[in-house]
Amino acid sequence: MTETHAIAISNQKGGCGKTTTAVNLAASLASLGKRTLLIDLDPQAHATFGLGVRGERNTPSVYNVLTEQPDRKKSFLEDVIIPIDERFDLVPSHILLSTIEQEFTNKEESVSKLHEALKSLSFPYEYVVIDCPPSLGFLTFNALRAAQTVLVPVDLGSFALMGVDKLLSMVELIRVRLSHTPRIYALPTLVDMRTRFAKRMMEEIRGSFGEHVLSTPIHQTVKVRESQAQGVPLVRLDEKSRGAVDHLLLAQEILSKTQGVRVSPALNGDRSAALSNFLREFMFRAQGAREVHLVGDFNHWQVSPESLLWQKEGGVWQKRVFLERGRYRYKFVVDGKWLTDPQNDLLEPNPYGGLDSVLEIE
């Protein structure tokens, strides 16, 4: 029997990319061969609208599964599921969801209603992604109870960590009362590393979450608005766009953390094979460096905010780049000094009397 892994996307701070993450993570997991269900648990229904679903007033939604009112009750999640794409389904939201907490007299039992609904699925999904409301009430409690993993999208703004302590307190309450402890990861979103402020905020996030900061950042991109306007996920709008690539990498990182293995191209179709063919990881150890850039044939040798590597622990700098088959010359630029890759013995002379590192992708 398929084991379902539920992922709650939660942050009470608005504008952090929560719904964008939920929609595009779910779509990316599906594109990597995983049967995925997205549950829109936000009464504002942004995830529902963002997938082009414009439900009428009486369209069945997650409200009908959670409610106890006999005239509105649907017994199973299957009764309200809407197919979106291959291996990708949606449980839509509805404005009535904002009133549901008032219906329950036994609050202790009601916080597990979504958990029980997922257990009753006749055809379990491999992944369930839950878009939580931007508040820490009854609905978010249900999502955290149902989830094995909680992603906290944290934008690199002035109030990036606002409300995170309350979310962690709610998770602790679930652990004490229900003996359930989901794993929590911070996800940097709306990333633009061109400013010192953004770099400082990233350090604050790492200081708060330690090892539980995902290594895949979600960058700012204009494609997000375009995908929302068209009602399609980024991976369907333009799978080679920055936003689509970010979420595909995020999906791979989630798979590695929840399954212990990376996606196998032989098992998960052409899209996974393409990812494995294009993705290359570059690392450089530079303890005490202020900035490390990666430049080469693939970016016209331009030092820019886009060429900046991410600083990890121990003086290690890292960047992942999508490259098609071919031959590429490259170098690292460490605080203005141009250096070859010490981990790559393949070098060739350049027209300026120096050496370049060479990468060949067959």
ZICOR-V442293 format. One record per residue. PSI is psi in whole degrees, 0 to 359 (none if undefined). OMEGA is omega in whole degrees, -180 to 180 (* if undefined). D_LAST is the distance of its C-alpha to the last C-alpha in Angstrom with 1 decimal. Layout:
<<PSI	OMEGA	D_LAST> <PSI	OMEGA	D_LAST>>
This chain:
<<138	-180	38.8> <131	177	36.2> <128	-177	36.7> <134	175	36.8> <117	-178	35.6> <136	-179	37.4> <118	177	36.3> <133	176	38.9> <111	-170	38.1> <135	169	41.1> <125	-178	42.6> <348	178	46.0> <124	179	45.1> <159	175	44.5> <21	-178	41.7> <4	-180	39.1> <20	-177	36.6> <305	-177	37.8> <321	176	37.8> <317	178	34.6> <314	-178	32.9> <310	-178	34.6> <312	-173	33.7> <333	172	30.1> <314	179	29.4> <314	180	31.1> <323	-179	29.1> <320	176	25.8> <318	178	26.7> <319	-179	27.6> <339	177	24.4> <14	172	22.6> <8	-178	24.9> <128	177	27.9> <118	-168	31.3> <138	176	32.7> <128	174	36.2> <124	178	37.1> <118	178	40.7> <101	-177	42.3> <11	179	45.0> <120	-180	45.9> <339	177	49.1> <342	173	47.7> <33	-180	45.1> <323	178	42.5> <320	178	39.6> <310	179	41.5> <324	-179	42.0> <345	176	38.4> <15	175	37.2> <14	180	39.7> <116	179	42.3> <83	-175	45.8> <145	173	48.1> <175	-175	51.7> <324	-176	54.4> <11	178	54.7> <127	179	51.0> <143	-177	50.5> <184	178	48.5> <335	176	47.9> <317	-177	51.5> <338	177	52.9> <324	-176	51.2> <333	-175	52.5> <157	174	56.0> <3	179	59.1> <118	-173	61.0> <324	-176	61.8> <350	-180	61.7> <353	-171	58.2> <133	167	56.6> <133	-172	53.6> <328	-171	53.2> <152	176	49.5> <327	180	46.3> <334	-177	45.4> <344	-175	48.3> <3	-177	46.7> <137	177	43.0> <121	176	41.4> <133	180	38.1> <313	-177	35.7> <180	179	32.4> <123	-180	30.6> <15	-176	31.1> <114	-179	32.7> <163	-178	36.5> <137	164	39.0> <108	-173	42.4> <165	176	44.0> <178	180	46.5> <149	-179	49.9> <333	178	52.4> <339	180	54.8> <335	-179	52.5> <345	-178	54.0> <359	-167	57.4> <329	-178	56.3> <329	-179	57.2> <345	-176	60.8> <341	-170	61.0> <134	176	60.7> <327	178	63.6> <90	-175	61.8> <331	-179	59.0> <315	-179	58.1> <328	-174	57.0> <337	-178	55.6> <351	179	52.7> <13	-175	51.1> <318	179	51.3> <320	177	47.6> <314	180	46.7> <323	179	49.0> <321	178	47.8> <323	179	44.2> <334	-176	45.5> <359	179	47.2> <128	-179	44.2> <331	177	44.3> <91	-174	40.6> <146	174	39.0> <155	176	35.9> <323	178	33.1> <138	172	33.3> <124	178	36.3> <126	-176	35.9> <119	175	39.4> <108	-177	40.1> <157	174	43.2> <160	179	45.9> <53	179	46.3> <164	-177	49.1> <60	-180	49.9> <210	-175	52.3> <315	-176	52.7> <317	178	49.5> <322	177	47.3> <317	177	49.1> <317	-179	48.3> <316	-180	44.6> <325	177	44.5> <325	-177	46.4> <341	-170	44.0> <145	169	40.8> <336	-180	38.9> <140	176	36.9> <123	173	38.1> <130	179	35.9> <100	177	37.9> <126	-178	36.4> <111	179	37.6> <154	-176	37.4> <55	-180	37.6> <184	-175	41.1> <328	-177	44.5> <44	-172	45.4> <320	-174	42.0> <12	180	43.5> <125	176	46.7> <351	-178	47.7> <321	180	45.1> <321	179	47.9> <322	177	49.7> <316	179	46.6> <325	177	46.2> <323	178	50.0> <320	177	49.6> <320	178	46.9> <322	177	49.3> <320	178	52.1> <321	179	50.0> <316	-177	49.4> <314	-174	53.1> <326	-172	54.5> <2	-180	52.0> <42	-180	50.2> <125	-177	46.9> <96	176	44.4> <152	175	41.1> <139	-176	38.3> <133	177	38.2> <139	172	35.3> <139	179	35.4> <109	177	32.9> <127	-178	32.8> <167	-180	33.1> <43	-172	33.7> <131	173	31.9> <99	-171	32.2> <22	-179	31.8> <349	-177	33.3> <151	175	36.7> <327	-180	38.1> <315	-180	39.9> <320	179	36.8> <321	179	35.5> <320	179	39.0> <324	177	39.0> <321	178	35.7> <324	177	37.4> <319	179	40.4> <316	178	38.3> <325	178	36.7> <327	-179	40.3> <321	-173	41.5> <350	178	38.8> <233	-179	37.4> <354	-176	34.5> <34	171	34.8> <122	-180	33.0> <146	-176	29.7> <354	180	26.7> <105	177	25.6> <150	176	27.8> <113	-175	28.6> <159	172	28.9> <137	180	31.5> <140	180	30.4> <343	-179	32.4> <337	-179	30.4> <312	-180	32.4> <322	179	35.7> <318	180	34.2> <322	178	32.9> <319	-180	36.3> <325	-179	38.2> <350	179	36.3> <32	179	36.6> <147	178	32.9> <160	-179	30.5> <323	-177	27.8> <338	176	25.0> <329	180	26.8> <311	-180	27.8> <96	-172	24.4> <347	178	21.7> <3	178	19.7> <160	-178	22.8> <316	-179	23.4> <319	179	26.0> <316	180	24.0> <316	178	21.0> <314	-176	23.7> <329	173	25.3> <320	176	22.3> <321	176	21.5> <316	179	25.2> <318	178	25.1> <320	179	22.4> <321	177	24.5> <317	178	27.5> <318	-179	26.0> <327	-179	25.1> <331	-176	28.7> <342	180	30.5> <344	-179	28.7> <2	180	27.4> <156	174	23.8> <166	179	20.9> <132	177	20.0> <119	180	18.4> <327	-178	16.0> <338	-175	17.4> <341	-169	20.9> <21	168	20.9> <180	-173	19.5> <323	-176	17.0> <319	177	17.7> <320	178	16.9> <319	179	13.6> <319	179	12.8> <315	-178	14.1> <326	179	12.0> <323	-172	8.7> <330	-170	10.3> <127	175	12.6> <141	-179	12.5> <132	178	15.7> <137	180	17.3> <146	178	20.6> <132	179	23.3> <118	-179	26.7> <80	-179	29.5> <126	177	32.8> <358	179	35.3> <149	177	33.0> <320	-179	34.1> <142	173	30.8> <127	180	27.1> <154	173	24.7> <121	180	21.0> <154	180	20.5> <194	-180	17.8> <331	-174	16.3> <344	177	15.6> <26	176	19.4> <26	176	20.9> <32	-177	21.9> <124	171	24.7> <119	-176	26.5> <173	176	27.7> <329	-179	28.6> <340	-178	25.2> <357	-176	23.5> <135	176	25.8> <158	177	24.7> <136	179	26.7> <123	178	29.1> <188	179	29.2> <155	175	31.8> <22	178	32.2> <15	-180	31.0> <133	177	27.4> <142	-171	25.6> <146	174	22.7> <139	175	20.5> <134	-174	17.8> <139	174	15.7> <121	-179	13.8> <137	175	10.8> <169	180	8.9> <138	-180	5.4> <191	-178	6.5> <127	-174	8.5> <134	169	11.4> <145	-178	14.7> <166	174	16.9> <164	170	20.1> <144	176	22.5> <107	-175	26.0> <108	-178	28.6> <44	177	32.0> <350	-179	31.4> <127	-176	30.0> <123	-174	26.5> <148	174	24.7> <169	-178	21.5> <112	-179	19.7> <346	179	21.7> <3	-177	19.1> <117	-178	16.4> <351	-178	17.5> <109	-177	15.0> <156	173	17.4> <150	-180	18.3> <147	174	21.7> <169	-176	22.4> <351	-175	25.3> <10	177	27.6> <3	178	27.8> <195	-180	25.7> <148	173	22.3> <146	169	19.2> <151	-177	16.6> <132	176	13.0> <128	178	9.9> <124	179	6.4> <117	-177	3.8> <none	*	0.0>>
